[in-house]
Amino acid sequence: MAASALAAPAIAQSTPELKWRLTSSFPKALDTIYGAAEVLAKYVNESTDGKFQIQVFAAGEIVPGLQALDAVTNGTVEMCHTANYYYVGKDPTFAFATAVPFGLNQRQMDAWLLYGGGQDLLNGFFKKYNAVGLMCGNTGCQMGGWFRKEIKSLEDLKGVKMRIGGFAGQVLAKLGVVPQQIAGGEIYQALERGTIDAAEWVGPYDDEKLGFNKVAPYYYYPGWWEGGPLLHAMVNIEKYNSLPKNYKAILEAAAQTANTHMMAKYDNGNPGALRRLIGGGAKLQPFSTAIMEACLKSANEVYAETSAKNADFKKIHDSYMAYRNEQYLWWQVAEYTFDGFQIRARRA
């Protein structure tokens, strides 16, 4: 009886009743990228018998999608689910938390975060914005986007008004593109009205839902600026630090589950969507080697320029790129050879 009496207060303290709000940067219609936040909330709720509840709100229900991190920083909500490269206007260092041109693929990104010191580096940076980041979803390598006209050469890129998020806009600006930062739910209207000439979002599964093929027929690949773009659950640092240890572990495990869920769902949905888009008239084309090489040169110039004036950027850039180079030392051996053979065999 004495033991039970002593244990009860400790148990009560470790399982408080909490109700948090999470604002997403995405609309509900994009069930996979928005759905990762719902997966996280579901696992937290069920793992705590409903004592720790997280209510998910779509972009615009509390704040606009591109202000999700601001709502966490100022304590309007406890959490958000977002792509941190939306905030490169605050600091370009945010780009490394999602994706940068010619960077890591999805599995390499997970490895850098979990075992290469990446998440510790990012959370050291996130402290400036009163937040802690938990990896919470990845789309895999994205597409290069939808264009109203064919892009045959570098000259064709000049003057193109393109919806493109994050750091990549600065890279393309060097080649004459006019980058536009537009939230996902607003891209179709801008493309339809001619406010923009091109737009990238994610890949076939989402692009089909958004209907971009109806207003821009040329579908380019690859999205060299997003080899493995990561989503984060960003948590207000004071709220995170106040959680009992077991709730922190549950929240982190739920975010990891959502991370796996999103990638698997995109991998499942993209093949069929791509087949339907092509069947409906989409003109699938690769960026030329000349365009890819010019973009790589431009990206390296922007990295050098930004590193020279931003210590946070340089610190994370140096870790990230060294890790990328080491990863591709391995990737070119088994992974690339196996996939290349499988693709050739399928075609045969």
N, C-alpha and C positions, 0 to 999 in steps of 0.2 A: 504493500500500500504506500509506504514511504517512497519507494522507488518510482511508483506511478505518479505520485504527487510532484516529485521533483522533475520528472520528465515532461509533464504536461506543458509547463510554461515554455520550455525550450522548443517543443513541437509547435506550439502556437506562434512563437516568434518566427519560426522558419517557414510558416505557411500563412502569411497574412493575406487578406482579401484585397486585391488590387484590380483597378479598372483603368487601363491605359487606352489612349487613342493613337492610331497610326495613320498618317496621311500619305497617300501614294502619289507618285508623279505621273500615274498612268490612269487612263479611263477603264471602266469595267469591261468595255467591249473587247479589250485586248486581254483575253482570259488567261494567257500564259504568263505574260510579264506582270500583269496586275495580280494574277492568281497566286504568285509566290508569297505575297504578303498574307493572303488568306490561309495558305498552307502553314506558314509560321504561326499565325494566330490560333489555328486549329490545334496544332501540336502543343502549344503552350497551355491552352485551355484544358485539353484532355489530360495532359501530364500532371496538372495540378488539381484535378477534380473540380475545375471551374473557379478555383480561388484566384487565379491570375488570368484575367481576361483582357484581350487586346481587340479593340474594335477598329476595323479597317475602313477608311474613307477614301473614295476615289478622288482623283485630281479635280480641284474646283469646289469640292464639298466643304472643305475648311479653308484651304488656300489653293491658289493656282499651282499646277504641277511643277513649275520651275522655281517655286518658293518653298518647296517641302523642307529643305535643309534649314532655311531661315526660321520656320516654325519650330524646329527642334532646338535650334540655337537659343531662341528667345523664350522657350518654355511653353509656347502655345499648345504643343502636343509633346507627348513623351517620346515618340518615334516617328520616323518616316521610312519609306521604301523608295529608293531613287537611284539614278545614275549620277555619280559624283562629277562626271565631266560636264554636267550642266552648269557647274559653278566655277568654270575656269575664268570667268570675268572677275571673280573675287581673287583667285590665285590659280595660275596654270598648273600648280602642283596637284590640284584635284584630279587632273586627267589620269594620273597613274592609278587612281583607285577604280577606274572603269576600263579605259583602253586608250592607247596612244598609237599613232601611225607606225606600222611595221613592228608591232610589239609582240606580246606573248599570246599564244593561243589559249583556249579554255583550260586545258589540263595543266599547262605551264603556269597559268595565272594562279590556279589553286595551289600548286606546289610552291610558288614564290611566297604566297601569303602564309601558308601553313608551315613551311619548312625553310624558306629562304629569308625570313625576317621581314617580309613585306608588310604583314598586318601590323606589326609593332611600329614600323616606320610610319605607316599611314596613321595609326592612332596617335602617335606623337604629334603629327601634323594636325589631326582633327581636334586636338585639345584646344587649339586656337579658336575653334568654332563651337566650343562647349559640347562636343559630341564624341561618341565612341562608335566605331563601325564594325558590323558583323557581316561577313560575306553571305549574300542571300540571293543567288541566282546568276545565271550566265546564259547568254543566247547562242554561244558558239560563234564562229566566224560569220560576219554579216555580209549582206550583198552591197554592191556599190551604188545601188539606187536606180531610180526611174528618171529618164530624161525625155524631154519633149522632142529633142532632135538627136541625131546620131553624132557620136563623139569619135571622130576618126583620128584626130591629131591634137596636139597641145593647143594649136590655134583655136580649135573648136571650143576649148574650155574658157576662153577669154570672154568676160562679160556675163557668163552664166550665173544667174542668181539661184543659189542652191541651199535648200534646207540641209544643214549638216551640223551636228552637235559637237561640242567640245573643242579640243585642241586641233583637230584636223582642219577646221575652218581656217586657221592661221596658215597652215601648210598650203592649202589650196589657194588662199589669197595671193600667195607669191606667184602663182601660175595664172592669175587673172580672174579666178572665180570670186564671186561676191557671196560670202557665206551669210546665211540667215539662221537665227536660233528660234525655232518654232516648236511648240509642244506637240506631241503626237496627235492629239485630237483635232488639231487645227491645220494639219498639213494638206489634207485633200482639198479643202476649200482654196487654200493659197495656190496650189498647183492647178486646180480647175480654172481659177480666175486669171491665171497668168501672172500673179504677183511674184511667183518664183518659176524657174524654168526646169528645175530638177529637185529631187528630194530622196534622201535615204532614210530608212527607218530601221528595220531589223532584217527580215528575210521573208521567204515565200508565205509562211503561215500567217504572219501578221499583215504583210503587204496585200495579200488577197482579201483579208477582212476589210482593210482600209480602202480598197478599190483603186489603187494608184494606176493600175494597168488601163483603166478607163480614160485617163487623161494624159498619160505619158507612156508611149509604147515601148521605148527602148530600156531594157532591163540589164544593167551592167554588173559585173562581178570581177574580182572579189572586193569586199569592203576592206581595203588594206589598212584603214584607220581603226578597224575593230576586229582584230583577230580572235579575241576571246573576251568580250566586254562583260565586266562584272557589275552586278547590282549589289548595293549595300542596304542593310537595315541600319539606319543611323539612329542612335539612342542618345537622348540628353544625358550628359555625363553625370550630372547630379542624381538623376533618377536611376541611372545604371548603378552607380556606386551605392545607392541606398537599398538595392535588392539584396535579399538573403543569398547566401552562397549557392544554395540549391536552385533558386529561381534563375540566377545568372547562368548556371549550367544548363537548365532547361531551355532558356531563351537562346543560348548559343547552339544547342543541339537542334532546336527547331529551325533556326536559320540555316544550319547545314543541310537539314532535310529539304528545306525549300530550295537551296542551292542545287541539289541533285535533281529535284523535281522539275525545275524550270528547264534545265538542259535536256533532260529526257523527253519532256513534252514537245520541245521544239524539234528535236531529232525525229520524233515520231510523226509530227505534223508537216514538216517541210517537204518531204518527197512528193506526197500527194498534191500539196498546194502548188509546187513548182510545175508538176505535170499539167494541172488544170490551167495555170496561168499561160503556159506555152500553148496549150490547146485552144485557149481563148484569144490568141493572137499576140501575146507578149513576145518581143524580139530580144531573145537572150544573147548577150554578147560579152566577151571579156574586154577589159581594158587592155590596150596594146602594151607591148613590152616597153616601147618608148615612153608612154604615159606613166607606167609604173616606175620606171627608172628616174624620170623627172620628179615624180612625187617623193621618191626616197631621198633624192638629193635635197629637195626643198625641206623635207622633214628633218634631215640632219642639220641643216642650216638653222632651222627654228630651235632645235634642241640646244645647239651651241650658243645661240643668241640669248635664249632664256636662262640657261645655266649660268651664263656670265653675270646676270643681274639678279638672280633669285637663288639664295642659298638652300632653301627648302627644296626647291625644284631639283637643283643639282645633286643634293644628297640622295634623293629617291631615284632620280634618273640614273645615277651611277650604279646603284644596286640593281635596279630593274634591268638595265641593258646588259650588265655583266651576266646576270642570271639568264637572260634571253640567249646570249651567245653560247653559254655553256649548255643550255637545254638543246639547242639545235645541233650541237656536236653529237648528241645522242640521237635526236629525232631523225636525222638524215640516214641513220643506219637501219633500224628495224621498222619503225613506224612508217616512215615515208616509203620505203621499199615495198613493204607489205601492201599499203593502201594503193600505191601505184600499180602493182601487179594485179590486185583485185579489180581495179577499175578497167585495166586493159582486158582482163579475162572476161569481164561482164560484157564489154563491147563486142568482143569476139563471139 
